[in-house]
Amino acid sequence: MTTYYGLYGQKVQYLASDPSDPQIGQVWYNSTSATLKVRAATTSAAWASGGNMNTAISSQGGAGTQTAGLSFGGFTPAPAQTAATEEYNGSTWAAGGSLANVRASLGGCGTQTAGLAFGGGAPNTNSTEEYDGTSWAAGGNLNTARRNNGGAGTQTAGLTFGGYISDNTAATEQYNGTSWTTGGNLGTARRNMGGAGTETAGLAFGGFTTGDTAATEEYNGSSWAAGGNLNTGRRGVRGAGIQTAGLAFGGYDGGYSSATEEYNGTSWTNSTSMTTAKNDSGSAGTQTAGLAFGGDNPSPTAATEEYNGAGTATTKTVTVS
């Protein structure tokens, strides 16, 4: 008689708790919860509601991952700016250490325990701050004060691009953990765009020039080159992921947008829309595990949404009747 062991070469495991790193197709029995479980993969992309932020906010900086997100600064609503920081654990938000400088419309990157905040404010600031998971400390100033600038990279290898000085700018700067140096200019000056990737493999998309744009540009550590356009041009779009696996969501294109798109390094593909259309949210995560928090439509919101792309691994309980 054919058995599961004969087909797959292993027995169903009997465990007191779920394994820490289950593989897709792995089946086990959790004796504590008395449930049969399987590690599966999602068949289609979807957004789902996460835990609300403690304060409704928009135009904040964002960093981290879907299960370890970081929000800092923002409007509550405009023109009131905040220095508040919040940390996300995958289900709830908790207060973190406040920024030294109150500001909104700032760039951000890094992780929950090694975040980087730069620019922003009204008036514009060149201030940079570094987060250690508890408190913010001053870093090296940007060479040019600006707001609505894009961000990517890490605390010790950061990237900022575009933004608003006295008009839209194409200026790019790179951070080494101590100071900022000038990088290659964007092909198109713009502000309020989405950003993703690293210092040497950055991605800039959307934003505002003389109108909303769909343009995408890729950075190689010294210069920008044109990439594939977004399907929907918009400002206030936010992003996550890397240069060859990017995620774009939300924004404003004459109306508040819920559009979501995935980038493969060449072109953008439309994906499942957000539950709620919003502009100027915070963002974190990857193409297959994105995080959107706050934003406005038209007032600031505390809502959080989590994106799981097609093929994302999930643990499911097996039910029989």
C-alpha positions in Angstrom: 0.0 0.0 0.0 1.3 3.5 -0.9 2.1 5.6 2.2 3.0 9.2 2.9 6.4 8.0 3.9 6.9 6.1 0.7 5.8 9.1 -1.4 7.8 11.8 0.3 10.4 10.0 2.3 9.5 11.3 5.8 6.9 10.8 8.5 4.5 13.4 9.8 6.4 14.9 12.7 4.9 15.0 16.2 6.1 18.3 17.8 5.2 20.3 20.9 5.6 23.5 18.9 5.8 24.7 15.3 9.3 24.3 13.8 11.4 27.5 13.6 12.2 27.1 9.9 9.6 24.8 8.2 10.0 24.1 4.5 7.2 24.3 1.9 5.5 21.0 1.8 6.5 20.0 5.4 3.6 18.6 7.5 3.6 18.2 11.3 1.3 17.6 14.2 1.4 20.3 17.0 0.6 18.4 20.1 0.2 21.5 22.2 -2.6 23.0 20.0 -3.7 19.5 18.8 -3.6 20.6 15.2 -2.2 19.2 12.0 -0.2 21.8 10.1 1.4 22.3 6.7 3.9 24.8 5.3 2.3 26.1 2.1 2.8 28.9 -0.4 0.2 31.6 -1.3 -1.3 31.2 -4.7 -2.1 34.9 -5.2 -0.9 38.2 -3.7 -3.0 39.9 -1.1 -3.1 42.8 1.4 -4.4 42.2 4.9 -5.0 44.5 7.9 -2.3 44.7 10.6 -2.4 46.4 14.0 -3.2 50.1 14.0 -0.6 52.7 14.9 -1.0 54.5 18.2 -1.2 57.9 16.3 -2.7 58.6 13.0 0.1 60.0 10.9 1.2 60.7 7.3 4.4 61.7 5.4 6.6 59.8 7.9 9.9 58.0 7.5 9.9 54.3 7.4 12.3 51.4 7.7 12.6 47.7 8.7 10.6 44.7 7.7 7.0 43.4 7.9 7.5 41.9 11.3 10.0 44.6 12.6 8.9 47.9 11.2 9.9 51.5 12.2 7.9 54.7 11.7 9.4 58.2 12.6 8.3 61.8 12.2 5.3 62.9 10.0 2.2 65.1 10.0 -0.5 64.7 12.6 -2.1 66.3 10.5 -0.3 69.0 8.5 1.0 71.5 9.3 1.6 69.9 12.7 4.8 67.8 12.6 5.9 65.2 15.1 9.1 63.6 16.4 7.3 60.4 17.5 8.7 57.0 16.7 6.8 53.7 16.7 8.0 50.1 16.4 6.0 47.2 14.9 6.4 43.6 15.9 4.1 42.1 13.2 0.9 42.6 15.2 1.1 45.8 17.3 2.8 49.1 17.4 4.7 50.4 20.5 6.3 53.8 21.2 10.0 54.2 20.6 12.5 57.0 21.3 11.5 60.3 19.7 13.6 62.0 17.0 15.6 65.0 18.3 14.2 67.1 15.4 10.5 67.4 14.8 9.9 66.9 11.1 7.8 65.4 8.3 8.3 64.5 4.6 11.7 63.0 5.4 13.8 60.2 3.9 14.4 57.0 5.8 16.1 53.6 5.5 17.7 50.8 7.5 16.2 48.5 10.1 14.2 48.7 13.3 17.4 48.6 15.4 19.6 50.5 13.0 17.4 53.1 11.4 18.4 56.3 9.5 16.4 59.5 9.2 17.5 62.4 6.9 16.1 65.6 5.6 12.5 66.6 5.8 10.9 69.4 7.8 9.3 72.7 7.0 11.5 74.6 6.6 13.9 72.1 5.0 16.5 70.5 7.2 19.8 68.7 6.5 19.7 66.9 9.8 20.5 63.1 9.9 19.7 60.9 12.9 20.6 57.3 13.6 18.4 54.9 15.7 19.7 52.0 17.8 16.4 50.5 18.7 16.0 52.7 21.7 17.0 56.3 20.9 18.1 58.6 18.1 21.6 60.2 17.9 22.9 62.8 15.5 24.6 61.7 12.4 26.4 63.6 9.6 24.4 66.3 8.0 23.2 66.1 4.4 25.2 68.5 2.1 21.9 70.0 0.9 18.8 70.5 3.1 15.7 69.1 1.4 12.3 67.5 2.0 10.2 64.9 0.2 13.4 63.1 -0.7 13.6 59.4 -1.5 15.6 56.9 0.6 17.2 53.5 0.4 20.0 51.4 1.9 21.1 50.9 5.4 22.3 53.0 8.4 26.0 52.7 7.3 25.3 52.7 3.5 22.4 55.0 2.9 21.1 56.7 -0.2 18.9 59.7 -0.7 17.8 61.2 -4.0 15.5 63.9 -5.4 13.3 66.0 -3.2 12.4 69.7 -2.9 15.0 72.4 -2.1 13.5 75.6 -3.6 12.3 73.5 -6.5 12.5 69.9 -7.5 16.0 68.5 -7.4 17.9 65.6 -9.0 20.7 65.6 -6.4 21.8 62.3 -4.9 23.9 61.7 -1.8 25.4 58.6 -0.3 26.0 57.9 3.4 28.9 55.9 4.9 27.7 55.9 8.5 29.5 59.2 9.3 29.1 61.6 6.4 27.3 62.2 3.1 29.0 62.6 -0.3 27.6 63.6 -3.6 26.5 60.9 -6.0 25.2 60.9 -9.6 22.1 63.0 -10.3 18.8 61.5 -11.2 17.9 61.8 -14.9 14.8 63.7 -13.9 14.5 66.1 -11.0 11.5 65.2 -8.9 10.1 65.0 -5.4 7.8 62.7 -3.4 8.8 59.5 -5.1 9.1 55.9 -4.0 12.4 54.3 -3.2 13.8 50.9 -2.6 17.1 48.9 -2.8 20.6 49.6 -1.6 23.2 52.3 -1.8 24.8 50.6 -4.9 21.6 49.2 -6.4 18.9 51.8 -5.7 15.4 52.2 -7.3 13.5 55.5 -7.7 10.0 55.5 -9.1 7.0 57.8 -9.6 6.9 61.2 -7.9 6.1 64.8 -9.0 8.0 66.7 -11.7 5.6 69.3 -13.3 3.0 66.7 -12.9 2.7 63.1 -11.7 5.3 60.8 -13.3 5.6 57.0 -14.0 9.4 57.2 -14.5 11.6 54.6 -12.9 15.4 55.0 -12.5 18.0 52.5 -11.3 21.2 53.5 -9.5 24.5 51.5 -9.7 26.4 53.4 -7.0 27.6 56.2 -9.3 24.9 56.9 -11.9 21.2 56.5 -12.7 19.8 54.8 -15.7 16.2 54.6 -17.0 14.1 51.6 -16.0 10.6 50.5 -16.9 7.8 52.9 -16.2 5.2 52.3 -13.6 1.8 51.4 -15.1 0.2 54.3 -13.1 2.2 57.5 -12.7 1.7 59.0 -9.2 3.2 61.1 -6.4 3.3 60.0 -2.8 3.8 56.4 -3.9 5.7 54.3 -1.5 8.0 51.3 -2.0 9.9 48.3 -0.6 12.2 45.6 -1.8 15.3 45.7 -3.9 16.2 46.9 -7.4 15.3 43.6 -9.1 12.3 42.8 -6.9 10.6 46.1 -6.0 7.2 46.9 -4.7 5.2 50.1 -5.3 1.9 51.0 -3.6 -0.5 53.8 -2.9 0.0 57.5 -3.9 -2.0 60.2 -5.6 -2.8 60.4 -9.3 -5.6 63.0 -9.3 -7.2 60.9 -6.7 -6.0 58.7 -3.8 -4.6 55.4 -5.2 -4.6 51.8 -3.9 -2.7 50.6 -6.9 0.1 48.0 -6.2 2.8 47.1 -8.7 5.8 44.6 -8.6 9.1 45.3 -10.4 11.3 42.5 -11.8 14.3 44.7 -12.7 12.9 45.5 -16.1 9.2 46.1 -16.0 6.3 46.7 -13.5 3.3 44.4 -13.2 0.0 45.3 -11.6 -0.8 43.3 -8.5 -3.7 43.2 -5.9 -4.8 46.7 -4.8 -4.5 47.9 -1.2 -7.6 47.6 1.0 -7.7 51.4 1.4 -6.4 54.0 -1.1 -3.8 56.3 0.6 -1.1 58.7 -0.1 2.2 59.5 1.7 2.3 56.4 3.9 5.2 54.9 5.7 6.7 51.7 4.1 9.0 48.8 4.9 9.7 45.2 3.9 10.2 43.3 0.7 8.4 42.6 -2.5 6.8 39.5 -1.0 6.3 40.8 2.5 5.6 44.5 2.4 4.3 46.9 5.1 2.3 50.1 4.6 1.4 52.2 7.7 -0.2 55.6 8.2 -0.8 57.9 5.2 -3.7 60.1 4.3 -7.1 60.1 2.4 -7.4 63.0 3.0 -6.7 63.0 6.8 -4.0 61.0 8.4 -4.8 57.4 9.3 -3.4 54.9 11.8 -4.2 51.9 9.6 -1.5 49.3 8.8 -1.6 46.9 5.9 0.6 43.8 5.2 1.3 42.6 1.7 2.1 39.0 0.9 3.1 38.3 -2.7 2.3 35.2 -4.6 4.5 32.3 -3.5 5.0 33.6 0.0 5.4 30.8 2.5 2.7 30.5 5.1 1.8 28.0 7.8 -1.8 26.6 7.6 -3.8 24.4 9.8 -5.2 21.3 8.1 -8.9 20.7 8.8 -10.8 17.5 8.0 -14.4 16.6 8.3 
